[in-house]
Structures are given as structure tokens and as C-alpha cells.
Amino acid sequence: MSIQLQVDQLHWQINDKVILNNISFKVSKGEVIGIIGPNGAGKTSLLNSITKQVKNSANSKLTGTIHLKNKELKQYTSKQLAQHFALVAQKSEPIFSLTVTDIVKLGLLPHQGLFTLDSDHDKEQVKLALSKVGLANSSEKSFNQLSGGEQQRVLIARALVQRAQILILDEPTNHLDVFYQHQILQLVKQLKITVIMTVHDLNLASQYCQRLLLLNQGELICDGNPDEVLSKENLQQIFKLPCLLERDPFTHTPRVYFSPPHQEDEYKSSGANNG
């Protein structure tokens, strides 16, 4: 596979606090990559750096290089980047009284001129995207009246319309119930484009991502497939809890269970008493 994105020695520091510590990795075209790790590991910071949302200032210094298709990221204009990256963030900015359709249509902007009118094809793409995320019957609702999960699905529909080559998602299942968690991640996996997303749920990451980047305290601890990254040694070292690994009976991917330390002690004690 061709290399689509290359990150080399990415280091971000705010005053004396290291946010990202010399992170390097390559992304091949069509990969679905999950970024995992505990809170504060640097997952969202890494996404923000990749999408050029981190700026150098007197207190903040970002070094290293990011190449998109063999061209350094800083050489792209904002509009060019929007044609390559579609970003779905955890929290959306207030969007006043725009309807669901209005929000999704914003995904067309990187491909239109200033006064371009929406074509019949554009309108059909908006309808198709809303149908894919289960919101075909909510097209005229106000975005601000939707639940958090519904808003997340609208933003994913907008990303689909944007037709970007790399989809960036920050905790895309954060506000969704179980059905839509799987529906959205199944949809993302079937898009046949490059996907980089942060995932809080390790089991969802294992099921839907081909490759995982495990971060902790700004460092890339492990980079590999779910079997390689979700090892008992890695997980107990990072999350500081006893864990059990099994094979999911439906997907045959690794499945992780964590136990508070006192429960493991109780289990051992119980086993000893019964022996």
C-alpha cells in the first residue's frame, strides 16, 4: 500500500509540559487506525497536530514534520487540507438555528466555488449521507434540538459528503447507544478510505480497527494490530489494573476485561478457600 501520511518526530510542548513526545508513524492508504490510551495520553492532541490545529506560540512549541502524500503539511492551504481531511470532533461549536440538511451541506464547500449552487447530485449525496447515519427523517430539524448522539451522526454525515481521503474522528461513539456505536463504526470501516480515530472503548477499537496506536503520557508505547497492542503486559502497565484477554466469539478479535485490584485479591482468596 502507498504511504498517505507520514509523521516524523512530532513533539509538542507547552512551557515545561510535554504533550507529545517525539512520535513517529506512517499511515497507508485505506488503513483504519485507532488511537487508544488513558485520559491525558495525548490522543486528541495527536489528532489536532495531524489536522494542523496546533500553532506555535511563545508558550507552545510544535516540532517535527508531517507529510501528506510526500508534501509537508504546512505547504497546503486550508481549502486543500479540507479536500484531504474530514474532521469529526468530540464537541461541536454552537451552530445557531441551522437545520440538519444545512449542516451536512457544509461538507460540499471544499469542492465548490464561492457562488456555486448545489446540483441535483449534491442534494442526492446529502440525502444518502443522512440515510447512512439513520437521520433521513430528521433532515429539516434544527441541529441544536438534537441529542448529543444525533448531532454526532449529523457531523459524520457531513464528513461523508465532504469526500475527503482521510477521515479523522475524535471519539466518534462517545454519545451513542450500543446500536449506533456499531452502526457508525461499521459504516466508517466500509467507506474504503483512510480512517484515523481516537477510541475510548478498547473492545470497539479491537473490533473495528486494523491497527492501533497505544499512547501514554504523550508517548507512543506500541503500534501494531489489535493482537500485538492489546497484550496483557501493555494493558496492565498503562491502565494499572489487572486484566483478562479473551477471543470475541462473534468477531474473533481480542476482548479485554479489567478488574479492580481488590476484586482480583478476593477472587484469589476465594479460589484458595475452595481448593
HELIX and SHEET records of a PDB file:
HELIX    1   1 LYS A   43  ILE A   50  1                                   8    
HELIX    2   2 LEU A   73  GLN A   75  5                                   3    
HELIX    3   3 SER A   78  HIS A   84  1                                   7    
HELIX    4   4 VAL A  100  LYS A  105  1                                   6    
HELIX    5   5 LEU A  106  HIS A  111  5                                   6    
HELIX    6   6 ASP A  120  LYS A  132  1                                  13    
HELIX    7   7 ALA A  136  SER A  138  5                                   3    
HELIX    8   8 PHE A  143  GLN A  145  5                                   3    
HELIX    9   9 GLY A  148  GLN A  162  1                                  15    
HELIX   10  10 VAL A  178  GLN A  190  1                                  13    
HELIX   11  11 LEU A  202  TYR A  208  1                                   7    
HELIX   12  12 PRO A  226  VAL A  229  1                                   4    
HELIX   13  13 LYS A  232  PHE A  239  1                                   8    
HELIX   14  14 PRO A  261  ASN A  274  1                                  14    
SHEET    1   A 4 LYS A  17  SER A  28  0                                        
SHEET    2   A 4 ILE A   3  ILE A  14 -1                                        
SHEET    3   A 4 SER A  60  LEU A  68 -1                                        
SHEET    4   A 4 LYS A  71  GLU A  72 -1                                        
SHEET    1   B 6 PHE A  85  VAL A  88  0                                        
SHEET    2   B 6 ILE A 166  ASP A 170  1                                        
SHEET    3   B 6 THR A 194  THR A 198  1                                        
SHEET    4   B 6 VAL A  32  ILE A  36  1                                        
SHEET    5   B 6 ARG A 211  ASN A 216  1                                        
SHEET    6   B 6 GLU A 219  GLY A 224 -1                                        
SHEET    1   C 2 CYS A 243  ARG A 247  0                                        
SHEET    2   C 2 PRO A 254  PHE A 258 -1                                        
END                                                                             
